């Protein structure tokens, strides 16, 4: 029983430390995010591309995630895979 309580306490402490570090890292990236989010989102004519670029906008500007976040990288990769040559890159993926 004591070992179980010790394990749970250690797990909670580790989780709390990880969350605190993650929160601190996000604060450092706010300047990077605020510059690209100065204007409102501009929709793209292609519905599929608009969905992925819109998701990148939401992650970066509404959730204040950095470009390096896993969520942003995933939707930007999908955008890049779908876009045809000559189509502009999503501004929130730069």
C-alpha positions, 0 to 999 in steps of 0.5 A: 500500500505504501509503495502504491501511495509513493508511486502515485505521489511521484507520478503526480509530482512528475506530471505537475513539473512537466505541465509547469515546464510546458506552460513556461515554454509556451509563454516564450513563444507568444511573441512569435505567435502574436506577429502572425495573428495581428490580422483576422483569418483570411479564407482560402478558396479551396475548402480542403486547404482552408480547413487545414490552414484554418486549423493552423490559424486556430492552433497558433492564434487562438490556442497560442501554440508555437509553429513547432507544436505537434498539432501545428506541424500535423495540419501544416503537413496536410496542407502542404501535401494537398496544395497544388503547385502555384498555390500560396503556402499557408501563412500560419505554417511559416 
